[in-house]
Amino acid sequence: MECVLNIAAGKTENVAAAPHGTALVVDDDATNRLLLRSLLSKIGFEIVIAEDGAQAVTQYEKCCPDIIFMDVTMPVMDGFEATQRIKALAGDEFIPIIFLTAISNEDDLAHCIGVGGDDFITKPVNVTLLRAKIRAMERIRDQQRELNGLHRQMKHEEEIAESIFKRVVTRDNVTLDLVRTLLRPAATFSGDMLLSALSPSRDLYILLADFTGHGLAASIGALPASEVFRAMSAKGYSVVDILQSINRKLHRLLPTEMFMAATMIRIPHDFDSIMVCNCGMPDMLLLDSQGNVKTRAPSRGLSLGVTADLDCQSVCEHMVISQGDRILLYSDGLTEACNTDARQFGDIRLIAALAETNDQGYALDSVVRALDAFCNGALQADDISLAEILCDPKLLPSWGTERLPYTPVETTTEPSGDSGIPHEIMLSLLFEGPYLRNADPVPDIINQLQPIIGDEASDQVLFTVLTELFNNALDHGVLGLDSSLKQDGEGFERYYNERQRRLAALDSGYVHLSVRLVDMNKGGHILIQMEDSGAGFDWRAELFRSADEGTYSRRGIGLVRQLCESITYREPGNRVEAVCRWGDKQARE
């Protein structure tokens, strides 16, 4: 209701607002304005008048009418220009503009629609036709307003969802100088996903994934996938275990037509090699410092979520890397990006762009420059993601191992302290024969002890020591592999191929692992014993070998020596005992 002054009655009364809203009548002829005012008032409009196009623009800005009736030929500004300006001011809001004209030329009538008009009526005005066109315009206007409201609500919900998505999926990615990324979604949400994490032993995990399609529907699978990645990488599970767990979850949750292509890599903290598992993604490229392609890791497996059982072990590759190498991961949105002529960027242009890289620059920057120049503003049809990893261990964060000096003591030495009665926890695991093929006990042991230790630095030390000792026991003890094979890239590949062959055929042998934790309230000791069924080795020569002697052979022993308070081998070298300290940080410093 609104208050209207009734002059004839000499009083004020409440009357219903015009049921059709406000109409702006634009005409330079007073008779035409008076006639149209009368007709529209009877229909139920409130009337606002403009005598030319310039006044029409001003009145539109002042009163925001619901419908506009526009003359064509007027002084100051004609109806064509006024319509164009009003439509520009309206933006996404639909304001019906009906031209009232005596023009009968078809080209001129078409021009009325071309400049933004929504309909036209030729003069003299037929009242029945006028009412019909008003009803049609109002239906379109009301539907447009409803759509705009729904769109605003959707955008608001998308903004909330995007905020949650970023916090859950990407916020916990590691921030490292050695990792450069480019993420260009084709919509608000991206079907591409880039995850990164450091394991307890400071190995770097990178996962680049591409879900079917793009937008909100494609991004839904990122939530469960990232949850598995975060939880398992934090506990130090292998690339194979992580991908197989993600695959099982996606297969259970996603509809049949959705799946996730993924490349995952693991880079050890010493940057001597990488493990790559490519399932349905473009080739991973290993580049030298000048951007030249040294080798590729093509897709060797199905995308994740297609089948419940995915054998990631058989598609994993190991590659030797050198200081200054670069690893490039990218989604197919890069090579399939089109220019205005519908030609794709392609692999040839990608390789040419990489060749523009130098020691001081980044390969990613060269690719982005070439891509932008090629596409030249063309509409992006798919998500584009790139990640470049510089192979330089100096760029990894320090984890304080320099404060843990090597002090030779016998493992039989019991910890002493004056802060309470010691509490002991003992874990003992025996792996025999075929069970060693997929054995990965370290993350589970850490998971059992973490609530007691409760110290991230101690977790990292324990994880690294257990991993190195277990891998040595399995590879060199049970499988009898000679680590001297790993002298170059070809030898590294032969080593891991032979490892896979021997693991697949393994039906005997054992590794016995025991962990004894002595809790002294303010800290304590962790006593580790590892025994295997192998023939042993010359541990005296290996124990004191320098880590920088230019060989990959048993380099892990030097790291274990650095992290432990003591490390003792028993003859003939197939049993090792190590002592780590946890908690009580003052004792370390």
VEXDREN-2710 file (C-alpha; in Angstrom, 1 decimal):
% VEXDREN-2710
k/r/px/py/pz
1/MET/0.0/0.0/0.0
2/GLU/1.2/3.6/-0.6
3/CYS/-0.2/7.0/0.4
4/VAL/-1.7/9.0/-2.6
5/LEU/-3.2/12.6/-2.3
6/ASN/-6.7/12.6/-3.6
7/ILE/-7.1/16.3/-4.5
8/ALA/-10.8/16.1/-5.6
9/ALA/-11.9/14.7/-2.3
10/GLY/-9.6/16.9/-0.3
11/LYS/-8.2/14.0/1.8
12/THR/-5.5/11.4/1.9
13/GLU/-6.4/7.7/1.4
14/ASN/-4.6/4.4/1.1
15/VAL/-4.9/2.8/-2.3
16/ALA/-3.3/-0.3/-3.8
17/ALA/0.0/0.1/-5.6
18/ALA/-0.2/-0.3/-9.4
19/PRO/-0.4/-4.0/-10.1
20/HIS/1.8/-3.8/-13.1
21/GLY/4.5/-1.5/-11.6
22/THR/6.0/1.5/-13.3
23/ALA/6.0/2.3/-17.0
24/LEU/8.3/4.8/-18.6
25/VAL/6.7/6.5/-21.6
26/VAL/9.2/8.2/-24.0
27/ASP/7.8/10.4/-26.8
28/ASP/8.4/13.9/-28.0
29/ASP/4.7/14.4/-29.0
30/ALA/2.5/15.5/-26.1
31/THR/-0.6/14.0/-27.7
32/ASN/1.0/10.6/-28.0
33/ARG/2.2/10.8/-24.4
34/LEU/-1.3/11.7/-23.1
35/LEU/-2.9/8.9/-25.1
36/LEU/-0.4/6.3/-23.9
37/ARG/-0.6/7.5/-20.3
38/SER/-4.4/7.0/-20.4
39/LEU/-4.2/3.5/-21.9
40/LEU/-1.4/2.3/-19.5
41/SER/-3.1/3.8/-16.5
42/LYS/-6.3/1.8/-17.2
43/ILE/-4.2/-1.3/-17.5
44/GLY/-2.7/-0.7/-14.1
45/PHE/0.6/1.1/-14.5
46/GLU/2.1/4.1/-12.7
47/ILE/3.4/6.4/-15.4
48/VAL/6.7/8.3/-15.7
49/ILE/7.2/10.6/-18.7
50/ALA/10.3/11.5/-20.8
51/GLU/10.2/13.8/-23.8
52/ASP/13.4/12.6/-25.5
53/GLY/16.0/9.9/-25.3
54/ALA/18.3/11.8/-22.9
55/GLN/15.5/12.3/-20.4
56/ALA/14.6/8.6/-20.8
57/VAL/18.1/7.6/-19.6
58/THR/17.9/10.0/-16.7
59/GLN/14.4/8.8/-15.7
60/TYR/15.5/5.2/-15.9
61/GLU/18.4/5.8/-13.5
62/LYS/16.0/7.6/-11.1
63/CYS/13.0/5.3/-11.0
64/CYS/14.0/1.9/-12.4
65/PRO/10.8/1.3/-14.4
66/ASP/9.4/-2.2/-14.9
67/ILE/8.7/-1.6/-18.7
68/ILE/9.6/1.1/-21.2
69/PHE/7.7/2.3/-24.2
70/MET/10.1/4.1/-26.6
71/ASP/9.5/6.4/-29.6
72/VAL/12.1/6.2/-32.3
73/THR/12.5/9.7/-33.8
74/MET/13.1/12.3/-31.1
75/PRO/15.3/15.4/-30.6
76/VAL/18.4/15.5/-28.4
77/MET/18.8/11.7/-28.5
78/ASP/16.7/9.3/-30.6
79/GLY/15.2/6.0/-29.3
80/PHE/17.9/3.8/-30.7
81/GLU/20.7/5.4/-28.8
82/ALA/18.6/5.7/-25.6
83/THR/17.8/2.0/-25.8
84/GLN/21.4/1.0/-26.1
85/ARG/22.4/3.2/-23.1
86/ILE/19.6/1.9/-20.9
87/LYS/20.3/-1.8/-21.8
88/ALA/24.0/-1.1/-20.9
89/LEU/23.0/0.4/-17.6
90/ALA/20.6/-2.6/-16.9
91/GLY/23.3/-5.2/-17.3
92/ASP/21.9/-8.6/-16.5
93/GLU/18.6/-7.2/-15.3
94/PHE/15.9/-7.6/-18.0
95/ILE/14.0/-4.3/-18.6
96/PRO/11.5/-4.8/-21.5
97/ILE/11.6/-2.0/-24.1
98/ILE/8.8/-1.8/-26.6
99/PHE/9.2/0.5/-29.5
100/LEU/6.1/2.6/-30.6
101/THR/6.7/3.7/-34.1
102/ALA/5.1/4.7/-37.3
103/ILE/7.9/3.2/-39.3
104/SER/6.9/0.4/-41.6
105/ASN/10.2/-0.3/-43.3
106/GLU/11.3/-3.9/-42.4
107/ASP/15.0/-2.9/-42.1
108/ASP/14.2/-0.1/-39.7
109/LEU/11.9/-2.4/-37.7
110/ALA/14.7/-5.0/-37.5
111/HIS/17.0/-2.2/-36.3
112/CYS/14.7/-1.6/-33.4
113/ILE/15.4/-5.2/-32.2
114/GLY/19.1/-4.9/-33.2
115/VAL/19.8/-2.1/-30.8
116/GLY/18.3/-3.9/-27.8
117/GLY/14.6/-3.4/-28.2
118/ASP/12.5/-6.4/-27.2
119/ASP/9.4/-5.8/-29.4
120/PHE/7.6/-3.0/-31.3
121/ILE/4.1/-1.8/-32.0
122/THR/3.2/0.4/-35.0
123/LYS/1.1/3.5/-34.6
124/PRO/-1.8/4.0/-34.2
125/VAL/-1.7/1.7/-31.2
126/ASN/-4.1/-1.2/-31.1
127/VAL/-5.2/-1.6/-27.4
128/THR/-5.8/-5.4/-27.6
129/LEU/-2.3/-5.9/-29.2
130/LEU/-0.7/-3.6/-26.6
131/ARG/-2.2/-5.6/-23.7
132/ALA/-1.0/-8.9/-25.3
133/LYS/2.5/-7.7/-25.8
134/ILE/2.6/-6.3/-22.2
135/ARG/1.6/-9.7/-20.8
136/ALA/4.2/-11.4/-22.9
137/MET/7.0/-9.0/-21.8
138/GLU/6.0/-9.3/-18.2
139/ARG/6.1/-13.1/-18.3
140/ILE/9.7/-12.9/-19.8
141/ARG/10.7/-10.2/-17.3
142/ASP/9.3/-12.2/-14.3
143/GLN/11.1/-15.4/-15.4
144/GLN/14.3/-13.5/-15.9
145/ARG/14.1/-12.0/-12.5
146/GLU/13.5/-15.4/-11.0
147/LEU/16.5/-16.8/-12.9
148/ASN/18.7/-13.9/-11.8
149/GLY/17.6/-14.6/-8.2
150/LEU/18.4/-18.2/-8.5
151/HIS/21.7/-17.4/-10.2
152/ARG/22.7/-15.0/-7.3
153/GLN/21.8/-17.7/-4.8
154/MET/23.9/-20.3/-6.8
155/LYS/26.9/-17.9/-6.9
156/HIS/26.6/-17.3/-3.2
157/GLU/26.5/-21.1/-2.5
158/GLU/29.4/-21.6/-5.0
159/GLU/31.5/-19.1/-3.1
160/ILE/30.8/-20.9/0.2
161/ALA/31.6/-24.2/-1.4
162/GLU/34.8/-22.9/-3.1
163/SER/36.0/-21.6/0.3
164/ILE/35.4/-25.0/1.9
165/PHE/36.9/-26.7/-1.1
166/LYS/40.1/-24.7/-0.8
167/ARG/40.4/-25.2/2.9
168/VAL/39.9/-29.0/2.7
169/VAL/41.7/-29.8/-0.6
170/THR/44.5/-27.3/-1.2
171/ARG/45.2/-25.4/2.0
172/ASP/47.5/-28.1/3.5
173/ASN/49.7/-28.3/0.4
174/VAL/53.4/-27.7/1.3
175/THR/54.8/-24.3/0.4
176/LEU/58.2/-25.0/-1.1
177/ASP/60.5/-22.9/-3.3
178/LEU/61.2/-26.0/-5.4
179/VAL/57.5/-26.4/-6.5
180/ARG/56.0/-24.0/-9.0
181/THR/52.3/-24.4/-10.1
182/LEU/49.7/-23.0/-12.5
183/LEU/46.0/-23.8/-11.9
184/ARG/43.5/-22.3/-14.4
185/PRO/40.0/-23.7/-13.9
186/ALA/37.6/-23.4/-16.8
187/ALA/34.8/-22.7/-14.3
188/THR/34.5/-21.7/-10.6
189/PHE/35.4/-25.2/-9.6
190/SER/38.2/-27.2/-11.2
191/GLY/38.2/-30.8/-12.2
192/ASP/41.9/-30.7/-11.8
193/MET/43.5/-31.2/-8.4
194/LEU/47.1/-30.7/-7.3
195/LEU/48.2/-32.1/-3.9
196/SER/51.6/-32.0/-2.2
197/ALA/52.9/-33.2/1.1
198/LEU/56.0/-34.2/3.0
199/SER/56.2/-37.6/4.6
200/PRO/57.7/-38.1/8.1
201/SER/61.1/-38.7/6.5
202/ARG/60.8/-35.5/4.4
203/ASP/60.1/-37.4/1.2
204/LEU/58.1/-35.2/-1.2
205/TYR/54.8/-36.5/-2.5
206/ILE/53.1/-34.7/-5.5
207/LEU/49.7/-35.8/-6.9
208/LEU/48.2/-34.2/-10.1
209/ALA/44.7/-35.5/-10.9
210/ASP/42.1/-34.7/-13.5
211/PHE/38.5/-35.8/-12.9
212/THR/36.1/-36.4/-15.7
213/GLY/34.8/-33.1/-17.1
214/HIS/35.1/-29.8/-15.2
215/GLY/33.2/-27.6/-12.8
216/LEU/31.4/-28.5/-9.6
217/ALA/30.5/-32.0/-10.6
218/ALA/34.1/-32.8/-11.6
219/SER/35.4/-31.4/-8.3
220/ILE/33.3/-33.5/-6.0
221/GLY/35.7/-36.4/-6.1
222/ALA/38.5/-34.2/-4.9
223/LEU/37.2/-34.2/-1.3
224/PRO/37.5/-37.9/-0.6
225/ALA/40.7/-38.3/-2.7
226/SER/42.5/-35.5/-0.9
227/GLU/41.4/-36.8/2.5
228/VAL/43.0/-40.2/1.7
229/PHE/46.2/-38.5/0.3
230/ARG/46.6/-36.3/3.4
231/ALA/46.1/-39.0/6.0
232/MET/48.3/-41.6/4.3
233/SER/51.2/-39.4/3.2
234/ALA/51.4/-38.0/6.7
235/LYS/52.0/-41.5/8.0
236/GLY/54.5/-42.3/5.2
237/TYR/52.6/-44.9/3.2
238/SER/53.9/-45.7/-0.2
239/VAL/52.7/-44.3/-3.5
240/VAL/51.2/-47.6/-4.4
241/ASP/49.3/-47.9/-1.1
242/ILE/48.0/-44.3/-1.4
243/LEU/46.8/-44.6/-5.0
244/GLN/45.1/-48.0/-4.4
245/SER/43.3/-46.6/-1.3
246/ILE/42.1/-43.6/-3.3
247/ASN/41.0/-45.9/-6.1
248/ARG/38.9/-48.1/-3.8
249/LYS/37.2/-45.0/-2.3
250/LEU/36.4/-43.4/-5.6
251/HIS/35.1/-46.6/-7.1
252/ARG/32.8/-46.9/-4.1
253/LEU/31.6/-43.3/-4.1
254/LEU/31.6/-42.0/-7.7
255/PRO/29.0/-42.7/-10.4
256/THR/30.1/-45.1/-13.2
257/GLU/30.8/-42.3/-15.7
258/MET/33.2/-40.5/-13.4
259/PHE/36.8/-41.4/-12.8
260/MET/40.1/-39.7/-11.9
261/ALA/43.3/-39.7/-14.1
262/ALA/46.3/-39.2/-11.9
263/THR/50.1/-39.0/-11.8
264/MET/51.7/-39.3/-8.4
265/ILE/55.4/-39.0/-7.8
266/ARG/57.6/-39.6/-4.7
267/ILE/60.9/-37.7/-4.4
268/PRO/63.2/-39.0/-1.6
269/HIS/64.8/-36.4/0.6
270/ASP/68.2/-36.9/-0.9
271/PHE/66.8/-36.4/-4.5
272/ASP/68.7/-39.3/-6.0
273/SER/65.7/-40.9/-7.7
274/ILE/61.9/-40.6/-8.1
275/MET/59.1/-43.0/-8.2
276/VAL/56.4/-42.2/-10.8
277/CYS/52.9/-43.8/-11.1
278/ASN/51.0/-42.5/-14.1
279/CYS/47.4/-43.6/-14.4
280/GLY/45.6/-42.0/-17.4
281/MET/47.5/-38.6/-17.4
282/PRO/49.7/-37.1/-20.1
283/ASP/53.4/-38.0/-19.9
284/MET/55.4/-36.8/-16.9
285/LEU/58.5/-35.1/-18.3
286/LEU/61.9/-35.2/-16.7
287/LEU/63.9/-32.2/-18.0
288/ASP/67.5/-31.2/-17.7
289/SER/68.4/-27.7/-16.5
290/GLN/68.0/-26.3/-20.0
291/GLY/64.4/-27.6/-20.4
292/ASN/65.4/-30.5/-22.7
293/VAL/63.4/-33.7/-22.2
294/LYS/65.6/-36.4/-20.8
295/THR/62.8/-39.0/-20.4
296/ARG/59.1/-39.4/-20.2
297/ALA/56.8/-41.4/-17.9
298/PRO/53.7/-42.2/-20.0
299/SER/50.4/-43.6/-18.6
300/ARG/50.7/-47.3/-17.9
301/GLY/47.5/-47.9/-16.0
302/LEU/43.8/-47.2/-15.8
303/SER/42.4/-44.1/-14.3
304/LEU/41.3/-44.3/-10.6
305/GLY/37.7/-45.3/-9.9
306/VAL/37.2/-47.3/-13.0
307/THR/37.7/-50.7/-11.3
308/ALA/37.7/-51.8/-7.7
309/ASP/41.1/-53.5/-8.0
310/LEU/43.9/-51.4/-9.5
311/ASP/47.4/-52.8/-9.7
312/CYS/49.5/-49.7/-9.2
313/GLN/52.6/-51.6/-8.4
314/SER/53.0/-52.9/-11.9
315/VAL/52.8/-49.4/-13.4
316/CYS/55.3/-47.6/-11.2
317/GLU/58.6/-46.5/-12.6
318/HIS/61.9/-45.5/-11.0
319/MET/64.1/-42.8/-12.5
320/VAL/67.5/-41.4/-11.5
321/ILE/67.5/-37.6/-11.2
322/SER/70.4/-35.2/-11.1
323/GLN/71.0/-31.8/-9.4
324/GLY/69.3/-29.2/-11.5
325/ASP/66.8/-31.5/-13.2
326/ARG/63.1/-30.4/-13.4
327/ILE/60.0/-32.5/-13.3
328/LEU/57.0/-31.3/-15.2
329/LEU/53.4/-32.5/-14.6
330/TYR/50.4/-31.2/-16.6
331/SER/46.8/-32.0/-17.4
332/ASP/45.5/-32.6/-20.9
333/GLY/43.8/-29.1/-20.7
334/LEU/47.3/-27.7/-21.6
335/THR/48.0/-29.5/-24.9
336/GLU/44.3/-29.5/-25.9
337/ALA/43.9/-25.7/-25.3
338/CYS/42.6/-24.2/-28.6
339/ASN/43.2/-20.8/-30.2
340/THR/40.5/-18.8/-32.1
341/ASP/41.1/-21.0/-35.2
342/ALA/40.2/-24.2/-33.1
343/ARG/43.8/-25.5/-33.4
344/GLN/45.3/-27.2/-30.3
345/PHE/48.4/-26.1/-28.5
346/GLY/49.7/-29.7/-28.8
347/ASP/52.8/-31.5/-27.7
348/ILE/55.1/-30.0/-30.3
349/ARG/54.5/-26.4/-29.1
350/LEU/55.0/-27.6/-25.5
351/ILE/58.4/-29.1/-26.2
352/ALA/59.4/-26.0/-28.2
353/ALA/58.4/-23.8/-25.2
354/LEU/60.4/-25.9/-22.8
355/ALA/63.5/-25.5/-24.9
356/GLU/63.3/-21.7/-24.2
357/THR/64.2/-22.5/-20.5
358/ASN/67.5/-21.6/-19.1
359/ASP/69.3/-22.2/-15.8
360/GLN/67.9/-19.0/-14.2
361/GLY/64.3/-19.4/-15.4
362/TYR/61.5/-21.8/-14.9
363/ALA/60.2/-24.1/-17.5
364/LEU/56.6/-23.3/-16.4
365/ASP/57.1/-19.6/-17.2
366/SER/58.2/-20.5/-20.7
367/VAL/55.2/-22.7/-21.2
368/VAL/52.7/-20.1/-19.9
369/ARG/54.1/-17.4/-22.2
370/ALA/53.8/-19.7/-25.3
371/LEU/50.3/-20.8/-24.3
372/ASP/49.0/-17.3/-23.8
373/ALA/50.5/-16.1/-27.1
374/PHE/49.0/-19.1/-28.9
375/CYS/45.4/-18.9/-27.4
376/ASN/45.3/-15.1/-27.7
377/GLY/42.2/-14.7/-25.6
378/ALA/40.2/-17.8/-27.0
379/LEU/37.6/-19.2/-24.7
380/GLN/39.1/-21.8/-22.3
381/ALA/37.2/-25.1/-22.6
382/ASP/39.0/-27.3/-20.0
383/ASP/40.9/-26.9/-16.8
384/ILE/44.6/-26.3/-17.2
385/SER/47.1/-27.3/-14.5
386/LEU/50.9/-27.5/-14.5
387/ALA/53.5/-28.3/-11.8
388/GLU/57.2/-27.9/-12.0
389/ILE/59.5/-29.4/-9.4
390/LEU/63.1/-28.3/-9.2
391/CYS/65.4/-31.2/-8.2
392/ASP/67.5/-29.5/-5.6
393/PRO/67.6/-31.0/-2.0
394/LYS/68.8/-27.7/-0.6
395/LEU/65.4/-26.2/-1.2
396/LEU/63.7/-28.7/1.1
397/PRO/63.2/-27.5/4.7
398/SER/65.7/-28.6/7.3
399/TRP/64.5/-31.0/9.9
400/GLY/67.2/-30.5/12.5
401/THR/69.2/-33.8/12.0
402/GLU/72.5/-31.8/12.5
403/ARG/71.7/-31.7/16.3
404/LEU/71.7/-35.5/16.6
405/PRO/75.4/-36.5/16.7
406/TYR/76.6/-40.1/16.4
407/THR/77.6/-41.4/19.8
408/PRO/78.6/-45.1/19.7
409/VAL/77.0/-47.0/22.6
410/GLU/75.9/-50.6/22.9
411/THR/72.2/-51.4/22.4
412/THR/72.2/-53.3/25.7
413/THR/72.6/-50.0/27.6
414/GLU/69.4/-49.2/29.5
415/PRO/68.2/-45.6/29.6
416/SER/68.4/-43.9/32.9
417/GLY/66.6/-40.9/34.3
418/ASP/65.3/-39.3/37.5
419/SER/61.8/-38.4/36.3
420/GLY/59.6/-41.3/37.2
421/ILE/59.4/-45.0/36.7
422/PRO/60.0/-46.2/33.2
423/HIS/57.1/-47.7/31.1
424/GLU/57.8/-50.0/28.3
425/ILE/55.9/-50.9/25.1
426/MET/57.1/-53.7/22.9
427/LEU/56.0/-54.4/19.3
428/SER/57.2/-57.4/17.4
429/LEU/56.4/-58.3/13.8
430/LEU/57.5/-61.3/11.8
431/PHE/57.1/-61.3/8.0
432/GLU/57.8/-64.5/6.1
433/GLY/57.8/-65.6/2.5
434/PRO/55.0/-64.3/0.3
435/TYR/53.8/-61.9/3.0
436/LEU/56.9/-59.8/2.4
437/ARG/55.8/-59.0/-1.2
438/ASN/53.4/-56.2/0.0
439/ALA/54.8/-55.6/3.5
440/ASP/54.9/-52.0/4.6
441/PRO/54.9/-52.1/8.4
442/VAL/56.5/-48.7/9.2
443/PRO/53.3/-46.4/8.9
444/ASP/51.4/-48.8/11.1
445/ILE/54.1/-48.9/13.7
446/ILE/54.2/-45.1/13.7
447/ASN/50.5/-45.0/14.0
448/GLN/50.6/-47.2/17.1
449/LEU/53.4/-45.2/18.8
450/GLN/52.4/-41.7/17.9
451/PRO/49.9/-41.1/20.7
452/ILE/52.7/-42.0/23.2
453/ILE/55.5/-40.1/21.5
454/GLY/53.4/-37.1/20.5
455/ASP/56.5/-35.3/19.0
456/GLU/56.7/-34.6/15.3
457/ALA/60.5/-34.6/15.2
458/SER/60.7/-37.9/17.0
459/ASP/58.1/-39.4/14.6
460/GLN/60.2/-38.3/11.6
461/VAL/63.4/-39.8/13.1
462/LEU/61.7/-43.1/13.9
463/PHE/60.0/-43.3/10.5
464/THR/63.2/-42.7/8.6
465/VAL/65.2/-45.2/10.7
466/LEU/62.6/-47.9/10.5
467/THR/62.2/-47.4/6.7
468/GLU/65.9/-47.5/5.9
469/LEU/66.5/-50.6/8.1
470/PHE/63.5/-52.5/6.8
471/ASN/64.3/-51.8/3.2
472/ASN/67.9/-52.9/3.7
473/ALA/66.8/-56.1/5.3
474/LEU/64.3/-56.9/2.6
475/ASP/66.3/-55.8/-0.5
476/HIS/69.8/-56.9/0.5
477/GLY/69.0/-59.6/3.1
478/VAL/66.0/-61.5/1.8
479/LEU/66.1/-60.7/-1.9
480/GLY/69.9/-60.7/-2.1
481/LEU/70.1/-57.6/-4.3
482/ASP/73.4/-55.9/-4.8
483/SER/73.1/-52.2/-4.3
484/SER/76.2/-51.5/-6.4
485/LEU/73.9/-51.9/-9.4
486/LYS/72.5/-48.4/-8.7
487/GLN/75.5/-46.6/-10.2
488/ASP/73.7/-44.8/-13.0
489/GLY/70.2/-44.4/-14.6
490/GLU/70.3/-47.7/-16.4
491/GLY/71.6/-49.5/-13.4
492/PHE/68.9/-48.0/-11.2
493/GLU/66.2/-49.2/-13.6
494/ARG/67.8/-52.7/-13.7
495/TYR/67.9/-52.7/-9.9
496/TYR/64.2/-52.0/-9.5
497/ASN/63.1/-54.3/-12.3
498/GLU/65.1/-57.1/-10.7
499/ARG/63.6/-56.2/-7.3
500/GLN/60.1/-56.5/-8.7
501/ARG/60.9/-59.8/-10.3
502/ARG/62.4/-61.3/-7.1
503/LEU/59.5/-60.0/-5.0
504/ALA/56.9/-61.6/-7.3
505/ALA/58.7/-65.0/-7.0
506/LEU/59.4/-64.8/-3.2
507/ASP/58.2/-67.8/-1.3
508/SER/60.8/-68.0/1.6
509/GLY/62.9/-65.9/3.9
510/TYR/61.9/-63.6/6.7
511/VAL/62.3/-60.2/8.3
512/HIS/61.8/-59.9/12.1
513/LEU/61.2/-56.4/13.4
514/SER/60.8/-55.4/17.0
515/VAL/60.4/-52.0/18.5
516/ARG/60.8/-51.3/22.2
517/LEU/59.7/-48.0/23.6
518/VAL/60.9/-46.9/27.0
519/ASP/58.8/-44.0/28.4
520/MET/60.6/-41.9/31.0
521/ASN/57.7/-39.3/31.3
522/LYS/59.9/-36.5/29.9
523/GLY/61.1/-38.6/27.0
524/GLY/62.8/-41.9/26.5
525/HIS/64.5/-44.3/24.2
526/ILE/63.3/-46.3/21.2
527/LEU/65.2/-49.6/20.8
528/ILE/64.9/-51.1/17.3
529/GLN/66.0/-54.6/16.3
530/MET/65.9/-55.8/12.7
531/GLU/66.9/-59.3/11.6
532/ASP/66.6/-60.9/8.2
533/SER/67.2/-64.4/6.7
534/GLY/70.0/-63.2/4.5
535/ALA/73.7/-64.0/4.6
536/GLY/74.7/-60.6/6.0
537/PHE/77.3/-58.1/4.6
538/ASP/80.5/-56.3/5.5
539/TRP/78.8/-53.8/7.8
540/ARG/82.1/-52.4/9.1
541/ALA/83.0/-50.9/5.7
542/GLU/79.6/-49.6/5.1
543/LEU/78.9/-48.1/8.5
544/PHE/81.5/-45.4/8.2
545/ARG/81.2/-44.7/4.4
546/SER/80.7/-41.0/3.7
547/ALA/77.3/-40.0/2.2
548/ASP/79.1/-38.0/-0.6
549/GLU/81.3/-40.7/-2.1
550/GLY/79.4/-40.6/-5.4
551/THR/77.6/-44.0/-5.0
552/TYR/74.0/-44.9/-4.3
553/SER/75.1/-48.1/-2.4
554/ARG/73.7/-48.3/1.2
555/ARG/73.6/-44.5/1.5
556/GLY/70.7/-45.0/4.0
557/ILE/73.0/-46.5/6.6
558/GLY/74.8/-43.2/6.9
559/LEU/71.5/-41.4/7.4
560/VAL/70.5/-43.9/10.1
561/ARG/73.9/-43.4/11.8
562/GLN/73.2/-39.7/11.9
563/LEU/69.8/-40.0/13.3
564/CYS/70.4/-42.6/16.0
565/GLU/72.3/-42.4/19.3
566/SER/73.8/-45.8/18.5
567/ILE/73.7/-48.4/15.7
568/THR/75.2/-51.8/16.3
569/TYR/75.4/-54.7/13.7
570/ARG/75.7/-58.3/14.8
571/GLU/77.7/-60.9/12.9
572/PRO/77.3/-61.8/10.1
573/GLY/75.6/-58.5/9.4
574/ASN/72.0/-59.7/9.1
575/ARG/70.9/-58.3/12.5
576/VAL/71.1/-54.6/13.5
577/GLU/70.1/-52.8/16.7
578/ALA/69.5/-49.1/16.8
579/VAL/68.7/-46.7/19.6
580/CYS/66.8/-43.4/19.1
581/ARG/65.9/-40.8/21.7
582/TRP/62.5/-39.2/21.8
583/GLY/61.0/-36.3/23.8
584/ASP/63.5/-34.5/26.1
585/LYS/64.6/-32.0/23.5
586/GLN/67.1/-30.4/25.9
587/ALA/69.1/-33.6/25.8
588/ARG/69.5/-33.3/22.1
589/GLU/70.5/-29.7/21.9
END
